[in-house]
């Protein structure tokens, strides 16, 4: 699954650690999601979208 988390973090001037703390996961989890090596749970995907004040589709896109 592709994602726009690095772009969203840049817009909010957050580090991976800041984002991880905000949604209750480790920095390594955020890193793995950003590198598209880990697909988040639905609960985490909703938490990330809520954090960036957008819909899940605004952060994540399915692979073609």
C-alpha positions, -999 to +999 in steps of 0.1 A: +000+000+000+014+034-010+011+063+014+017+100+017+029+100+053+063+116+047+046+144+028+020+149+055+048+149+082+067+175+062+036+198+061+031+195+098+069+197+106+068+165+126+095+139+131+087+102+128+091+100+166+066+129+171+040+111+148+046+078+165+040+092+200+008+110+187-007+077+174+007+053+200+032+033+181+070+032+178+091+053+155+102+021+138+066+013+129+062+047+113+094+042+094+083+008+081+049+022+070+066+051+052+090+027+034+060+006+024+074-024+042+045-027+066+007-021+061-009-006+092-039-021+109-072-005+101-072+010+135-038+026+130-047+038+095-077+056+110-055+071+137-030+084+112-058+099+090-074+114+120-041+129+131-036+145+097-073+156+098-082+138+065-098+106+053-078+073+050-079+078+012-060+110+017-031+092+033-032+056+018-036+043-017-039+006-027-011-008-049-020-011-085 
